[in-house]
Amino acid sequence: MRVPKEKIDKVMETCRKLGELGQLRCLNCNRKLRFTHVRKYEHGEGYYWVYLQCPYCGYGTALWKLLKYINKR
């Protein structure tokens, strides 16, 4: 998910809370993930890309895909 730099702290805090609630999952192998599996990197000037890296299968799930999945449930 492409996030403006000024909003990255709020997005990361939301990810932490989702992890505490057990809502973070790999969309490939469906295993539960923790906040420590959330990654970010600079994605163009003024933005970060936020995703989850599964330690079990190696799949990278974009945050926007996971949020879409959570909203459907």
N, C-alpha and C positions, 0 to 999 in steps of 0.2 A: 504494500500500500504506500503510495507516495504521500509523504507528510511534510508540510512546511516546517522549517527548522524551529520557528517560534512555537509550534504546537507539539514538538516531539516529546517534551517532558510529560505533558498531559496524556498523550497516546501511550507512552511507556507505563505510566501509572495505571491506566485502564487495563493494559495487558497484565500487569502484576495482579490486579484485582480479579481478572478473569482466570488467571492461574490459580489463585487461592480458592475460587469457586469451582475449580475442576472443569472449566469450560474450554481450555486450550487442548486441542486434539490434532493429531496428524490426519490430514484428509486422505492420505494414501493407505496407511495401515490401521488407522483409527485408535492408536494408542494415546493415552493421556500424556500431555506435555506440561512442563512447568515454565514459569517465567524465565528461568535460566536458559531456555531454548529459544527465546525471542532474540532475533538479530536485527541489526540495522546497518546501513551503509549510506554514504552520501550518494545521492541520485540526482545529479544536475545541480546547478547553483541554487542554493537556498532550500534544498529538499533532502529528505532521507527516504529510503525504501525500507519498510518494516516487514519482516517475515519470520516464520518459525522453522527451525531446522530440526528435523526428527533425528534423535540419536539412534533409533532402532532401525529404520529403513533408509535414512539419508535424504528423504524427500523434503523439499523446501516449500512450505505453504505460505503464499502471500497473505498478509493480514486481512486484506479485503475479502478474500475467498472464505477465510475462517469466519469472519463476521457475518457474511451472507449465510453460511451454514448455520451459525448460532441463531440467527433471526428466523430461520425456517422452522427450527425446533420448538 
